[in-house]
Amino acid sequence: MRTIIVAVAILSFSFSVSAQNTPNEDQLGAWYMYFFNASLGESQFGIQGDYQFRFWNIGNDLEQILLRTGLTFRPKNANVLFTLGYGNITTGVFGESTATTSESRIYQEALLPQKIGSRFLLTHRFRYEQRWVEGQDFRTRYRYNIFVNILLNKTRLEKNTVYLALYNEIFINGQRSIGNGQQVQFFDRNRTYLGLGLGLRNNLRLQAGWMKQTTVNWSKGQTQLSLHHSF
């Protein structure tokens, strides 16, 4: 009888921990983000990066802090931008726990912009990541994102331009086994976003929108507020 009671207690505790660590799919989260890019003089090189503060709720239950910066290169006579970068990520768990895990990430990406007519701006982004996640084996991941900006009142992204911003991104894991008997699916997640943007200056834009993130285990809505800055 004692063995049964202990077993029930352990199972109850495990279920409680699992429930606390599983996001509430009905709770709206919030991401606050700053993106920047700059050319290095008249050269073909530049820098870009993003700093993101992500929360499971509106702002006190940490999901992630993501700090990412990269060196860019734009080949002559080619409409593409290459980046080699590094990211440092701190990830929290859903609920009252303050436990976090850390990750270092190196990534390579290619950006291919495309204009359709005078008001549709598309960008294809291909990204390959090498990930060192605390408590896991070395991992890789493949990502593809298509961004679409639809200019509503002008034909250029500049001051006072109002535009719709949309994107969809899919993530694919490079490995299923991640160490210590842990397994993941090849499909990692998908993100779909719809927002509205405003050009504050010729080189500074503000966007506000909503993003639906879907993983194998859960699907959750996130509000997003972002600044996009070019130097």
C-alpha positions in Angstrom: 0.0 0.0 0.0 2.8 2.4 0.9 4.5 1.6 -2.5 1.3 2.6 -4.3 1.0 5.8 -2.4 4.6 6.8 -3.1 4.1 5.9 -6.8 1.0 8.0 -7.0 2.7 10.9 -5.3 5.7 10.8 -7.7 3.4 10.7 -10.7 1.3 13.6 -9.3 4.5 15.6 -8.8 5.8 14.8 -12.2 2.4 15.8 -13.8 2.4 19.0 -11.8 5.9 19.9 -13.0 5.1 19.0 -16.6 1.9 21.1 -16.5 3.8 24.1 -15.1 6.4 23.8 -17.9 3.8 23.6 -20.7 2.8 27.0 -22.0 -0.8 28.1 -21.5 -2.0 28.2 -25.1 -4.8 30.6 -24.2 -2.5 33.1 -22.6 -1.2 35.8 -25.0 2.6 36.4 -24.8 4.7 39.4 -25.7 8.0 39.9 -27.6 9.9 43.2 -27.6 12.5 43.4 -30.3 15.2 45.7 -31.8 16.7 45.0 -35.2 19.6 46.9 -36.7 21.9 46.9 -39.7 24.8 49.2 -40.8 27.3 49.4 -43.6 31.0 49.7 -42.7 32.0 52.7 -44.7 32.0 52.2 -48.5 33.0 48.6 -48.2 30.9 45.5 -49.0 30.9 44.6 -45.3 28.5 45.6 -42.6 26.9 44.4 -39.3 23.5 43.4 -38.3 21.8 42.1 -35.3 18.8 41.8 -33.1 18.1 42.0 -29.3 14.8 40.3 -28.2 13.1 40.1 -24.9 10.4 37.4 -25.0 7.8 36.7 -22.4 5.2 33.9 -21.9 2.8 36.7 -20.8 2.8 40.4 -21.1 6.1 40.9 -19.4 7.1 39.1 -16.2 7.3 35.4 -17.1 10.6 35.1 -19.1 10.5 33.0 -22.2 13.8 34.1 -23.8 16.4 36.8 -23.9 18.1 36.6 -27.3 21.2 38.7 -28.2 22.5 38.2 -31.7 25.0 40.0 -33.9 26.6 39.2 -37.3 29.0 40.4 -39.9 27.5 40.9 -43.3 28.9 40.8 -46.8 27.2 42.0 -50.0 28.8 40.7 -53.2 29.2 43.1 -56.1 26.5 42.9 -58.8 24.5 40.5 -56.8 21.2 41.1 -55.0 22.0 39.0 -51.9 23.3 39.6 -48.4 25.3 37.0 -46.5 25.8 37.0 -42.8 28.0 35.1 -40.3 26.9 35.7 -36.8 26.7 34.6 -33.1 23.8 34.5 -30.7 23.5 34.1 -27.0 20.2 32.9 -25.7 18.8 32.5 -22.2 15.6 30.5 -22.0 13.1 30.3 -19.2 10.3 27.9 -18.4 6.6 28.7 -18.3 5.2 29.4 -14.9 6.6 30.5 -11.5 10.0 28.8 -11.9 13.0 31.1 -12.4 15.1 28.2 -13.8 16.9 29.0 -17.1 19.1 27.3 -19.6 21.7 28.9 -21.8 22.6 28.5 -25.4 25.4 29.7 -27.7 24.6 29.7 -31.4 26.6 30.3 -34.6 24.6 31.0 -37.7 25.0 31.6 -41.4 22.3 33.1 -43.5 21.5 34.5 -47.0 18.9 37.3 -47.6 17.4 37.6 -51.1 15.2 40.7 -51.5 12.6 40.8 -54.3 10.3 43.6 -55.4 7.0 42.9 -57.2 5.4 45.9 -58.7 5.8 49.1 -56.7 4.3 48.1 -53.4 5.2 44.5 -52.7 8.6 43.9 -51.0 9.6 40.3 -50.5 12.6 38.9 -48.7 13.7 35.2 -48.6 15.9 34.3 -45.7 17.8 31.0 -45.5 19.5 30.3 -42.2 21.7 27.5 -40.9 22.4 27.3 -37.2 24.9 25.4 -35.1 23.7 25.2 -31.5 25.3 24.5 -28.1 22.4 24.1 -25.7 23.0 23.6 -22.0 22.4 19.9 -21.1 22.2 18.7 -24.7 24.5 17.4 -27.4 25.6 19.7 -30.3 22.6 20.5 -32.5 21.9 22.0 -35.9 18.8 23.6 -37.4 17.6 24.8 -40.8 15.3 27.8 -41.2 13.4 29.4 -44.1 11.5 32.6 -43.8 9.5 34.6 -46.4 8.8 38.2 -45.4 6.3 40.3 -47.3 5.9 44.0 -46.8 2.9 45.6 -48.6 3.3 49.4 -48.9 -0.1 51.1 -48.4 0.5 54.9 -49.0 3.9 55.1 -50.7 6.2 53.2 -53.0 9.3 53.2 -50.8 10.0 52.3 -47.1 10.7 55.7 -45.7 9.3 58.3 -43.2 5.5 58.2 -42.9 5.2 55.0 -45.0 2.4 52.8 -43.6 2.7 49.1 -44.6 1.4 45.6 -43.8 4.1 43.2 -42.6 3.7 39.4 -43.0 6.0 36.5 -42.6 6.0 32.7 -42.3 9.0 30.8 -41.0 9.6 27.0 -40.7 12.3 25.4 -38.5 13.7 21.9 -39.2 16.1 20.2 -36.7 19.2 18.6 -38.2 19.2 15.7 -35.6 16.6 13.8 -33.7 18.9 12.6 -30.8 20.0 15.5 -28.6 21.8 13.5 -25.8 20.9 11.9 -22.5 18.2 9.8 -24.2 16.3 12.9 -25.4 14.7 12.9 -28.8 13.1 15.7 -30.9 11.1 15.7 -34.1 12.7 16.9 -37.3 10.0 19.5 -37.5 10.8 22.1 -34.8 8.3 24.9 -35.2 6.5 27.2 -37.5 5.8 31.0 -37.0 3.1 33.0 -38.9 3.0 36.8 -38.4 0.7 39.6 -39.4 1.5 43.2 -38.4 1.3 46.9 -39.2 4.3 49.1 -39.7 5.1 52.8 -39.8 8.2 54.6 -41.0 9.2 57.0 -38.2 12.3 58.2 -40.2 13.8 57.1 -43.5 16.0 54.7 -41.5 13.7 53.8 -38.6 10.5 51.8 -38.6 8.1 50.6 -35.9 6.0 47.4 -36.2 3.3 46.0 -34.1 1.6 42.7 -34.8 0.6 39.2 -33.8 2.5 35.9 -34.3 1.3 32.3 -34.0 4.0 29.9 -33.0 3.3 26.2 -33.4 5.5 23.4 -32.2 5.0 19.6 -32.0 3.6 20.0 -28.4 1.8 23.3 -28.3 0.6 26.4 -30.3 0.5 29.9 -28.8 -0.2 33.5 -29.8 2.4 36.2 -29.2 2.1 40.0 -29.6 5.2 41.6 -31.1 6.5 45.1 -30.9 9.7 45.8 -32.9 12.0 48.6 -34.0 13.9 48.3 -37.3 16.9 50.6 -37.5 19.4 51.1 -40.4 22.6 53.2 -40.0 
